[in-house]
Amino acid sequence: MVTNQFHPQERPAGKETMEHQEGFFKGAREVRIFYQGWLPIGDPKGILIVVHGLAEHCGRYMNLVNHFVPQGYAVYGMDHIGHGKSDGARVYVHRFEDLTDPLKTFFDLVKKWHPEKPVFLVGHSAGGLISAAYLLEHQSELTGAILSAPTIKVPETISSSTIFVGKIFSTLIPKFGLIALDPTGVSRDPAVVEAYVNDPLVYNGKTTARLAAELLKAMQRVFAEGSRITMPILIIQGGKDRMVDPSGARMFYEKINSKDKTIKVYPELYHELFNEPERDQVLSYVEGWLEPHLASPA
């Protein structure tokens, strides 16, 4: 069952450019999953579904929303189980499908609301990994995908001993806190880092052993089966990303079999490309990739 409500997005009087939707739907094991949507005034020309990263939530993508909704796109996002406003133990899953199955449910809802419209996934960080795994099963339903700093390769900062311990604890103590994220690696903009640290919907504790182990298995699967992906895809990556290994983006780009594939590396940028000082440049580049793909069959 879906519960939702519509209300205008906050905006200056007389400058109505978007409508805001939010609500809940049932995800894995009947857990309530929170979602939001930002719609242009009038019929959207395309749909973007944001798949957020580890420990954060879909409400952190307002730079993307404020860029694309005025251009005629509808932007939707959901909070993964155990993240943001969704229910569930924080940053914990029983299995990786707890992340991809609700994404399929949400995609079907969005497609029902906007039949015949081209739909693109926009997956960031761990959301890029979730998106890549989703494409292995459902790429034919989408028009294209944009992966931002995808978590494809284990960062060198995570030791082999930590990985080994994580696998054991995933079975014995699955909710044990294993790995903490360094918020200073999010962006070169101090205001973005401060907002991230002070955001009550961002989880600042350690990632659970079970989720870490499930993400690792998904990385291995996505890289092993990446050649099955043949749809249009754009990968963007910051060259000075400290939160994921930047070489993973290039490795995945080489692995996929899409005839229509593009990779764009910004040498000086950190992890969250949509929240870097050069965000307008990045968003304009993504827009330039999207526009010619709008007429592509879904």
PyMOL commands that set and color helices and strands:
alter all, ss='L'
color gray80, all
select helices_A, chain A and resi 28-30+58-60+62-71+97-113+126-141+160-172+183-185+190-198+209-228+247-255+273-275+279-293
alter helices_A, ss='H'
color red, helices_A
select strands_A, chain A and resi 3-8+18-26+32-40+46-51+73-78+119-124+144-148+177-179+207-208+233-238+261-266
alter strands_A, ss='S'
color yellow, strands_A
deselect
rebuild
show_as cartoon
